[in-house]
Amino acid sequence: MLVQSRSSWWVLSGLLLAMAGWLGCSEQQAAQPPKGRPPTPVKVVTVSNKVVQRSVSLVGTAEPRKRSLVASEVAGLVKAFPVKEGRFVSKGQLLASLRTDTLEIRLDSVVASQREAKTRYEQAKKDLERVQALFAKELVTQKEMDDAVAQESALEKRLSQLEAEIRLVEEQLSKSTIMAPFAGWITKEHTQIGQWVEEGGPVVELVDLSHVEVKVPLPEEFVRNVSAGDGVVAEFDGLPGVEIQGKVFSVVAQADPVSRTFPVKVELVNPDLHIKSGMVARVSLNVGEPYAAVVIPKDALVLKGGKEFVFIVNEGAVTQIPVKPLTHFDELVEVDGPVKEGMQVVVSGNERLLPGQSVRILDDEAVQL
């Protein structure tokens, strides 16, 4: 029995070794490109050199180019408040008006005093002329002459004072009507009818969205390549498919001490008012000068085992070439590696290709970039 068990054990061991060898051979065969199979159909593009422009995409928030906390120049009780939060107002449109009863009474009083002072002043001028004539003939004393001059001068100053007071009251009356300084949207109400407004107290917050500003953080490596007047393209999450042209109008020379980025302010024209305050914007800025680069379609890149490479077609078979992607340009990518202009790179059907595998190009001619 012991001999038979040992014999069986040696037979089983031999079978296991044979199976392991067979599996090993199978794995090696699977790693090689299949032989005898028809060529794999692929689509290719001919590699070329292109003049490209490097750009960076930065995220910021849209803010009104013009924002104002409209305040009252005089104190008073709100009599009318016809605007509401979220409404659009035109330049010069009424925002609020204050009660003016006290000012109107005061104006009437000052006007009456001014009329009386004017009458007395006119009379004093005539008296002075008469005294001056008599004084020339030595018919009145020096004191009478001095009194006439003083009376005329005092009434003239009183008249000027009352006229200035009238202008002041009229100005206060005009300021009791608060108008929109520019066309825009009411974003916040700060008062209501019947509420007392102090001098300088806020009435509404008004924003002008015809032009919006987006502040984006520019990494310091690019700051020397961006200046005021440079063109930009902005996209908004809330406006899918819409691209808006704009320009840089300010590059702040002070970097953020934490992020080491420089604030760049971008201005966008917003005539249709589609851009709202607070929207997330993605701004693309060109950096540096245009340069020639080897570019391939993004679909040509294959990622396996943490490495990226492309397949090049040469005499009906593919060669695997490692590359390093550098900069992306829409559907193209600049690469560093032994890829040269004129090579045919596989862009479709490359997911399951193996080095040395036979391929058949679907198109009669390779597409040129």
Secondary structure by P-SEA (a helix, b strand, c coil): caaaaaaaaaaaaaaaaaaaaaaaaaaaaaaccccccccccbbbbbbbbbbbbbbbbbbbbbbbccccccccccccccccccccccccccccccccccccaaaaaaaaaaaaaaaaaaaaaaaaaaaaaaaaaaaaaccccaaaaaaaaaaaaaaaaaaaaaaaaaaaaaaaaaaccccccccccccccccccccccccccccbbbbbccbbbbbbbbcccccccccccccbbbbbcccccbbbbbbbccccccccccccbbbbbbbbbccccccccbbbbbbbbbcccbbbbbccccccccccccbbbbbbbcccbbbbbbbbbccccccbbbbbccccccbbbbccccccccccbbbbccccccccc
